[in-house]
Amino acid sequence: MARSGRSRTRTLAPPVGYAESKFDGALQAHNTNTGYLSEDFCADFHGRPLTDGSVTIEHTRRDSIIPFDGDLSVPFNGHTYVSTIRNYSRPMEDNPPSHLALVLPTDDAAVTDAIARTNPSRPSLIPLEYLQDLKDIPKLLRDVERIRNRKLALNLTPKELANQNLLFQFGLLPLIDDVQRLLHFQHYANKRLEELNKLYSPLGLRRSIRVGKASNHMTRSNVTTGLGYATVSCKRETITRGEKWVTVRWKPTVIPAWSKSDEGRIRKAREVASGLTPEGISQGLWELLPWSFIVDWFTNLGDFAILHSNTVPAQSGSYNVMQHTLTTDTYRVDSFANTVFSAGAAAAIRGGGGTVTLETKRRACPTHVSLSAFLPFLGDNRLSILGSLFVQRFK
């Protein structure tokens, strides 16, 4: 059968429940539950040729909703207003959940990031960064000596504080990180040797890399809905969490005449991990360029530059971008009231609230990578850097 798309849906019927209103015994309205307890949706591809394809799976669950129950009878101006409510959950069902916006990389940017981070030719150490560290050590020592004077530290100007923060962010922290990586060089070399062994195996090298994780939150108060001659006021809290990861498969383009125990393969693993390769030199040059870190915040140019590194002859393919998103809508009842007159509460009505969940699992299969630009997530660390740069330049 030729390859084609398909979709499937499965639902679970709602429980029997209703809310009806009567005016002097005459029926005015009768509403029943309509939302499904659960809804499952799947869209994918089937048929030949058998290849990876896009998949979307959605699950909606309303089975934790607490239904409304009760009887409301309000005499007013010689008339009787009656509402009868039995196992009624439609007010929550009529507000289907939807995912809040999340700051995650686009699929193309995610694939670019994953290829750069899994390329067997990528360096683990950057030699040019160590040279920069050696150059900065004397200045670091002088500034540490100055800060040791507590009186001086308390009298630093805003510009001097900004300078110290930038020195900490771009001098001390990178130095500590580089020293740690140097101390763990043998670990990096061993891991790279494992990758090379998998690369030259019949199945090739398969890596899975998480490229983003995000969450969003929204709270809405005084969400009011009608229950015949009664109203209920709720607080609705929506939380969305999502993560994205990429799987990449690498195949060698040239099979060297090595075995797992060959010194040649061990030397190649150490050479690539040490960064004494064209890739390590080019990445070091990029890192030493002024303002390159700002470019990396807004684009994937730094990753894009290492995509075609080929010290270890290999080719990537079969990109699968996975995303898992979960949204919970939680309802909490604040109060009941009747609509016949402003005073008084509909104390005879009980229940309400609960949680509705929407879960989406998605797989995309991009066929290319591209240079991308995006709005970065500015956390506390990046905001402090931008603030220090602003103070340094304009104060």
C-alpha positions in Angstrom: 0.0 0.0 0.0 1.3 3.4 -0.9 2.3 5.6 2.0 -0.4 8.0 3.1 -1.6 10.0 6.1 -4.3 8.9 8.5 -6.0 10.1 11.7 -7.9 8.2 14.4 -10.1 9.5 17.2 -11.4 7.7 20.3 -13.8 9.2 22.9 -15.4 8.2 26.1 -19.0 9.4 26.6 -19.8 11.8 29.4 -21.7 10.7 32.5 -25.4 11.4 32.6 -26.1 14.8 34.2 -28.3 17.8 33.7 -29.3 21.3 35.0 -32.8 22.5 34.5 -34.7 25.7 35.4 -38.4 26.2 36.1 -40.4 29.4 36.6 -43.6 28.8 38.5 -43.4 25.1 37.5 -42.9 25.7 33.8 -39.7 24.4 32.3 -37.5 27.2 31.0 -34.2 25.4 30.2 -32.8 21.9 30.3 -29.0 21.4 29.7 -27.1 18.1 29.7 -23.5 17.1 29.9 -21.9 17.2 26.5 -18.1 17.1 26.9 -16.4 13.7 26.7 -14.7 12.3 29.7 -11.7 11.6 27.5 -10.7 12.3 23.9 -7.8 10.6 22.1 -6.5 11.7 18.8 -3.7 10.4 16.6 -2.4 11.5 13.2 0.4 9.7 11.5 1.5 8.0 8.2 1.3 4.3 7.2 2.2 2.2 4.1 5.4 1.9 2.1 8.1 2.9 1.9 8.7 2.4 5.7 10.3 5.7 6.8 10.1 7.9 9.8 7.1 10.3 9.6 5.4 13.0 11.6 3.1 11.9 14.4 0.7 13.9 16.6 -1.0 12.4 19.6 -3.4 14.2 21.9 -5.1 13.1 25.1 -7.7 15.2 26.8 -8.9 14.0 30.3 -11.9 15.4 32.2 -12.4 12.4 34.6 -11.2 14.4 37.6 -13.9 17.0 37.3 -16.2 17.3 40.4 -19.8 17.7 39.1 -22.4 20.1 40.5 -25.4 18.8 42.5 -28.2 20.6 44.3 -31.6 22.2 44.3 -32.3 25.9 44.3 -35.7 27.3 45.0 -36.1 31.1 45.3 -39.5 32.8 46.0 -39.5 36.3 44.7 -42.4 38.8 44.0 -45.0 36.1 44.2 -43.1 33.7 41.8 -40.9 30.7 42.4 -37.6 30.2 40.6 -36.3 26.6 40.8 -33.1 25.1 39.5 -32.4 21.4 39.7 -28.8 20.2 39.2 -27.8 16.6 39.0 -24.2 15.4 38.3 -23.7 18.4 36.1 -20.2 19.1 34.8 -20.8 21.1 31.6 -19.5 24.4 32.9 -15.9 23.0 33.1 -16.4 20.9 29.9 -17.4 24.0 27.9 -13.9 25.6 28.5 -11.6 23.2 26.6 -8.0 23.5 27.6 -5.4 24.8 25.2 -1.6 25.0 25.6 -0.1 28.3 26.6 2.8 29.7 24.5 6.2 28.2 25.3 9.6 29.6 24.5 11.2 26.6 22.7 13.5 26.4 19.7 12.0 25.9 16.3 12.3 22.5 14.7 15.0 23.6 12.3 17.0 25.3 15.1 16.6 22.3 17.3 18.0 20.0 14.6 20.9 22.4 14.0 21.7 22.4 17.7 21.5 18.6 18.0 23.8 18.0 15.0 26.4 20.4 16.4 26.2 18.8 19.8 26.4 15.2 18.5 28.9 15.5 15.6 31.6 13.0 16.2 34.1 15.7 15.1 33.1 18.2 17.8 35.8 19.3 20.2 35.4 18.7 23.9 38.2 21.2 24.8 38.9 24.6 23.1 42.7 25.2 23.2 42.4 28.9 22.2 40.1 29.5 25.2 42.9 28.2 27.5 45.3 30.7 26.0 42.8 33.5 26.7 42.4 32.2 30.3 46.2 32.4 30.8 46.2 36.0 29.5 43.4 37.0 31.9 44.8 35.3 35.1 47.1 38.3 36.1 44.1 40.7 35.8 41.9 38.3 37.8 44.5 38.1 40.6 44.8 41.9 40.7 41.1 42.4 40.9 40.6 39.7 43.6 43.2 41.5 45.7 41.4 44.8 45.3 38.0 43.2 46.3 39.6 41.7 49.4 39.7 45.2 50.8 36.2 45.3 52.3 36.2 49.1 52.6 37.0 49.4 48.9 34.4 46.8 48.0 31.7 48.9 49.8 32.7 52.0 48.0 32.7 50.7 44.4 30.9 52.8 41.9 28.2 51.3 39.7 30.6 51.2 36.8 33.2 49.4 38.9 30.5 46.9 40.1 29.5 46.3 36.4 33.2 45.7 35.5 33.5 43.2 38.3 30.3 41.3 37.3 31.6 41.1 33.7 35.0 39.9 34.9 33.2 37.2 37.0 31.0 36.1 34.1 33.6 36.2 31.3 36.8 35.6 33.3 36.4 33.6 36.5 33.5 31.3 35.6 35.0 30.3 32.2 38.4 29.7 33.8 36.8 27.4 36.4 34.9 25.6 33.7 37.9 25.2 31.5 40.0 23.8 34.4 37.3 21.3 35.2 37.1 20.1 31.6 40.9 19.8 31.4 40.9 17.7 34.6 38.2 15.4 33.1 39.9 15.1 29.7 40.4 11.4 30.0 36.6 11.0 30.6 35.9 13.0 27.4 38.4 10.9 25.4 36.8 7.6 26.7 33.3 8.8 25.8 34.5 9.8 22.3 36.0 6.4 21.8 32.7 4.8 22.7 31.0 7.1 20.1 33.5 6.1 17.5 32.9 2.4 18.3 29.2 2.9 17.8 29.7 5.0 14.7 31.6 2.1 13.0 29.1 -0.5 14.1 26.4 -1.8 11.7 23.7 0.4 13.3 25.8 3.6 13.4 25.8 6.2 16.1 22.4 7.3 17.5 22.2 10.2 19.9 19.3 11.9 21.7 19.8 15.5 22.8 17.4 17.7 24.8 17.3 21.1 23.2 14.7 23.0 25.4 12.5 22.9 28.4 9.9 25.6 29.3 6.8 26.3 31.3 4.1 29.0 31.4 1.4 29.9 33.9 -1.8 31.8 33.9 -4.4 32.5 36.6 -7.9 33.9 36.0 -10.1 34.9 38.9 -13.9 35.4 39.0 -14.5 33.0 36.1 -18.3 33.0 36.3 -20.7 30.5 34.7 -24.4 29.9 34.9 -26.3 27.1 36.6 -29.9 27.9 35.8 -30.9 30.6 38.3 -27.6 30.2 40.0 -24.1 31.3 39.2 -20.8 29.9 40.3 -17.6 31.9 40.5 -14.3 30.0 40.1 -10.6 30.5 39.9 -9.0 28.9 36.8 -5.3 28.1 36.9 -3.6 27.0 33.7 -0.1 25.5 33.8 1.7 24.4 30.6 5.0 22.5 30.6 6.9 21.3 27.6 10.2 19.9 26.5 11.8 19.2 23.2 14.5 16.8 22.2 16.1 15.5 19.0 17.4 12.1 17.9 20.1 12.0 15.3 21.7 9.1 13.6 25.2 9.2 12.2 26.8 7.0 9.6 30.5 7.0 8.6 31.3 8.1 5.0 34.7 6.4 5.2 35.4 3.1 7.0 38.9 3.2 8.4 40.9 0.0 8.8 40.7 0.0 12.5 39.4 -2.4 15.1 38.1 -1.4 18.6 41.5 -2.1 20.2 43.5 -0.3 17.6 45.8 2.5 18.8 44.7 4.5 15.7 41.1 4.8 16.9 42.3 5.7 20.4 44.5 8.4 19.1 41.7 9.8 16.9 39.4 9.9 19.9 42.0 11.8 22.0 42.8 14.2 19.1 39.1 15.1 18.5 38.3 15.5 22.2 41.4 17.7 22.8 40.3 20.2 20.2 43.6 20.1 18.3 41.6 19.9 15.1 40.3 22.4 12.5 37.0 22.3 14.3 38.5 23.1 17.7 40.6 26.0 16.2 37.6 27.5 14.3 35.3 27.3 17.4 38.0 28.9 19.5 38.3 31.8 17.1 34.6 32.3 17.1 34.5 32.3 20.9 37.3 34.9 21.1 35.4 37.3 18.8 34.0 40.3 20.6 30.2 40.1 21.1 30.0 36.6 19.7 28.1 35.5 22.8 25.3 38.1 21.9 25.1 36.6 18.4 24.7 33.1 19.9 21.9 34.3 22.1 19.9 35.4 19.1 21.0 33.0 16.3 22.3 29.5 15.9 25.3 30.8 13.9 27.8 29.2 16.4 26.1 25.8 16.0 25.8 26.2 12.2 29.5 26.7 11.8 30.3 23.2 13.2 27.6 21.3 11.3 29.9 20.1 8.5 32.9 19.4 10.6 34.5 16.3 9.1 37.7 15.4 11.0 35.8 12.1 11.6 34.2 11.4 8.2 30.5 11.0 9.0 27.1 12.1 7.8 24.0 12.8 9.8 20.5 11.8 8.9 17.2 10.6 10.2 16.3 13.7 12.3 13.4 13.2 14.7 12.2 16.2 16.7 10.1 15.2 19.7 8.0 17.5 21.8 6.0 16.6 24.8 3.5 19.3 26.1 1.2 18.9 29.1 -1.4 21.5 30.2 -3.4 21.3 33.4 -6.5 23.4 33.9 -7.5 23.5 37.6 -10.8 25.0 38.7 -11.5 26.0 42.3 -14.9 27.2 43.3 -15.0 30.5 45.2 -18.7 31.1 45.7 -22.2 30.4 44.6 -25.0 33.0 44.1 -28.5 33.2 42.6 -29.5 35.4 39.8 -33.0 36.3 40.9 -31.9 39.1 43.2 -28.5 40.3 44.2 -28.6 39.3 47.9 -28.2 35.8 49.2 -26.1 32.8 48.1 -27.0 29.6 46.4 -25.9 27.5 49.4 -27.9 24.5 48.3 -25.6 23.8 45.4 -22.5 21.7 46.0 -19.5 20.4 44.1 -17.6 21.9 41.2 -14.0 22.3 40.4 -11.4 19.7 39.5 -8.7 19.4 36.8 -8.8 19.0 33.0 -5.6 17.9 31.3 -4.4 18.2 27.7 -1.3 16.2 26.7 0.3 16.5 23.3 3.1 14.3 21.9 4.5 15.3 18.6 7.2 14.0 16.3 8.5 16.0 13.3 11.0 14.8 10.7 12.8 17.9 9.2 14.8 17.1 6.1 17.1 20.1 6.2 18.8 22.5 8.7 19.0 26.2 8.4 20.4 29.3 9.9 17.8 30.6 12.4 17.2 33.8 14.4 15.0 33.8 17.5 14.2 35.7 20.6 16.3 34.3 23.5 15.1 33.5 27.0 16.7 36.2 29.2 17.2 34.7 32.6 18.8 36.3 35.6 22.3 35.6 34.4 21.8 37.2 31.0 19.9 40.1 32.4 22.8 40.8 34.8 25.2 40.7 31.9 23.1 43.1 29.8 22.7 45.4 32.8 26.4 45.5 33.4 27.1 46.3 29.8 24.6 49.1 29.9 26.1 50.6 33.0 29.6 50.1 31.7 28.8 52.0 28.4 26.5 54.7 29.5 27.2 55.6 33.1 
